[in-house]
Amino acid sequence: MAAFVVLGFTPATSSGVMAASSTKLQFTTKPNSELGFLTSQLAGIKISSNHSLISPSPISAPLRPALQPVARRVCPFTGKKANKKNLVSFSNHKTKKLQFVNLQYKKVWWEAGKRFVKLRLSTKALKTIEKNGLDAVAKKAGIDLRKE
């Protein structure tokens, strides 16, 4: 959409006064603009417009795929989660980085249920399970193994 405004000034005359003249400046709307701003050919000038002047276009929501559940990077048995660290360069510039937990998918034999239980746990939790047993570690963490 284009709007025309009759404005303008001519360059300074010999007396140093700006003389008005009629000049057409063309203002165009950006196609992605949802706020209804008009941008001019002059750099950096924004003029707000009345939304009734702009023809309403039906904006349909983009089709999005259904959200898939994402497994959290937290061990359910130990509660371990990502650690924040700084990567320090030679110039001592620090960049944030995450150190994730070493999570593994593992089938562990559950003696009380007489079956294997597929778990996603940290390697530290795996060592704890080998030492204390799956029932004791799950009970301490408050995890019900019958659901899985």
C-alpha positions in Angstrom: 0.0 0.0 0.0 1.3 3.4 -0.8 0.3 6.8 0.6 1.3 10.1 -0.8 2.0 13.2 1.4 2.5 16.7 -0.1 5.4 18.1 2.0 8.8 19.2 1.5 11.4 22.0 1.7 13.8 23.3 -0.8 17.4 23.8 0.1 18.4 27.0 1.9 18.3 30.1 -0.2 21.0 32.8 -0.1 19.2 34.5 2.8 19.5 31.2 4.8 15.7 30.6 5.1 14.1 27.3 4.1 11.5 27.9 1.4 8.5 25.5 1.3 7.7 23.8 -1.9 5.3 21.0 -2.8 7.1 17.7 -3.1 5.6 14.3 -3.1 7.1 11.7 -0.8 5.9 8.2 -1.1 5.4 6.2 2.0 5.1 2.4 1.7 4.1 -0.2 4.3 6.3 -3.1 5.1 4.6 -6.4 4.2 5.5 -8.0 7.6 4.4 -5.0 9.6 1.6 -6.0 12.0 1.9 -2.7 14.0 0.6 -0.5 11.1 3.7 1.7 10.8 4.5 3.5 7.6 8.2 3.8 6.7 9.3 6.6 4.5 12.0 6.8 1.9 13.9 9.0 4.4 16.1 7.1 6.8 14.7 6.2 10.2 11.4 8.1 10.1 8.3 6.2 11.2 4.8 7.6 11.0 2.0 5.7 12.7 -1.0 5.2 10.5 -4.7 4.6 11.2 -5.5 0.9 10.9 -8.7 1.7 9.1 -6.7 3.0 6.1 -4.9 -0.2 5.7 -7.0 -3.0 4.2 -7.3 -5.8 6.7 -5.8 -9.0 5.3 -6.8 -12.4 6.8 -3.8 -13.6 8.7 -4.0 -17.3 9.2 -1.8 -19.0 11.9 1.0 -21.1 10.3 0.5 -24.8 10.5 2.6 -26.2 13.3 3.3 -29.9 14.0 2.0 -31.3 17.2 4.3 -30.7 20.1 6.3 -33.8 21.0 7.3 -34.5 24.6 10.9 -33.8 25.2 12.9 -35.7 27.8 14.4 -33.5 30.4 18.1 -33.6 30.9 17.7 -34.4 34.6 18.3 -37.7 36.3 15.2 -38.8 38.1 17.1 -40.9 40.7 19.9 -38.5 41.7 18.4 -35.1 40.6 21.5 -34.2 38.7 21.1 -31.6 36.1 23.2 -29.4 33.7 26.0 -27.3 35.2 26.8 -23.9 33.9 30.5 -23.2 33.0 32.5 -20.5 31.3 34.6 -21.2 28.2 37.6 -18.8 28.7 39.6 -17.8 25.6 43.1 -16.5 25.5 41.8 -13.0 25.6 39.9 -13.9 28.8 36.6 -13.6 27.0 34.0 -15.8 28.8 31.3 -17.6 27.0 28.6 -19.5 28.8 28.3 -23.3 28.2 26.3 -26.1 29.7 27.8 -29.3 30.9 25.0 -31.9 30.6 24.5 -35.0 32.7 25.7 -38.3 31.3 22.3 -39.8 30.9 21.9 -43.3 29.5 18.9 -45.4 28.5 19.3 -48.7 30.4 17.2 -51.8 31.0 17.7 -52.7 34.6 16.4 -56.0 36.2 13.8 -55.2 38.8 13.8 -58.1 41.3 10.5 -57.4 43.0 8.6 -57.1 39.7 10.5 -60.0 38.1 11.1 -58.0 34.9 13.4 -55.5 33.2 12.6 -51.8 33.6 13.8 -49.4 30.9 15.1 -46.3 32.6 16.9 -43.1 31.6 19.4 -42.4 34.4 22.8 -41.0 35.0 25.9 -43.1 35.2 26.2 -42.1 38.9 22.7 -43.4 39.5 23.6 -46.6 37.8 26.6 -47.1 40.1 24.3 -46.4 43.1 21.8 -48.9 41.9 24.5 -51.6 41.6 25.6 -50.8 45.1 22.3 -50.4 47.0 19.7 -52.1 44.7 17.0 -50.7 42.4 14.2 -50.9 45.0 16.1 -48.9 47.7 17.3 -46.2 45.2 13.8 -45.8 43.7 12.1 -45.6 47.1 14.6 -42.9 48.2 13.9 -40.9 45.1 10.2 -41.4 45.3 9.8 -43.2 42.0 7.1 -45.8 41.5 8.5 -48.6 39.3 5.1 -50.2 38.7 4.1 -47.4 36.3 6.8 -48.2 33.8 
